[in-house]
Amino acid sequence: MNPTRRNVLKWGVGGTVLAAASFGLPTAARADSPVTPGGKPTDSWMSYLDPNLSLLGMTIPGTHDTCCTNPADGTEWSHTQNWGIPQQLNEGVRFVDIRCNGLQGTASEMGIYHSSYYQGIRLQDVLDQCQAFLAAQPTETIVMRLKNENAGGQALSDAEFQRRFNYYIDTLGYRGLFHMYGWPTLGQAAGKVVLLADFAFPASWNLIGWADSANWQFNVQDTYTGVSTGTKGGLITQQFDAAYSNPSPTTMYVNFLSLAPSIQDGLEFPKDLEQTLMDNSIYPYLRARTGQRARFGIVPMDFPDFHVNVLEMLIDKNFV
């Protein structure tokens, strides 16, 4: 019998995880919903949690540069995902990293970009995909970092980004999709996109403002360049430890697993760097703590299709 992508990714050699890339396996969409080792269906795992649980008390797996699925829309070094948003959500991802510039040829729309590279998808497409998933799975919530990418010829000023954001939520009617004010419980956020605003906004808007670790609302680990995989692995596990040591926080811990190429790693592709991180640091850390009760906050990664075991271990962390 030929191995499936999911089984190949779960098999190990000497305690390490095999890289799907080495098998040349396709990233075909799945018709069914997978189940985690803990027995939770990945498309509706939040339905098994107490609706009174705050999102601050959870482990929320996510994706970094969520829409960068095609290396033709930039370069292989800016390629971070193989699954599109619908499959990411079906597989259990609940944090999406959405970065916008102005959409060329339009007066008010925004496109999804990696720096100055348009990713071939508009913000309204992203919102429609999220809305469709939440309509099918109304117990779930999606946490969305919405960033002003502010790059290239389509860069937007603060005021223009604000105007276009208002165009989306009011003129195009997406306001009802969002939870925008304060960290909610699961019950309050069910069927909603929880907005983390990574753009300048007036204080009167009172949004949850994404920022670096100096902001009281967040504690972020996002070192992504200029370090070796070993150093990055240490930063990741230190952030996991910090979140574990603060089980009832008033801030959201965020732990990016992504790493850009550097001289130390011979300018490897991001997917190869993350495979090394998974094999040497992240998978061993999580595996050794399978039975440990912890909340790790938001954990964005590249290529979860190569690391479904890690994705599902993060989901199951909510049920220890």
PyMOL commands that set and color helices and strands:
alter all, ss='L'
color gray80, all
select helices_A, chain A and resi 5-10+20-23+45-48+55-57+76-78+85-90+123-136+152-154+158-171+175-177+186-189+203-205+229-244+263-265+270-288+304-306+308-319
alter helices_A, ss='H'
color red, helices_A
select strands_A, chain A and resi 12-13+16-17+59-63+95-102+110-114+117-122+142-148+178-179+193-198+208-209+218-221+252-255+297-301
alter strands_A, ss='S'
color yellow, strands_A
deselect
rebuild
show_as cartoon
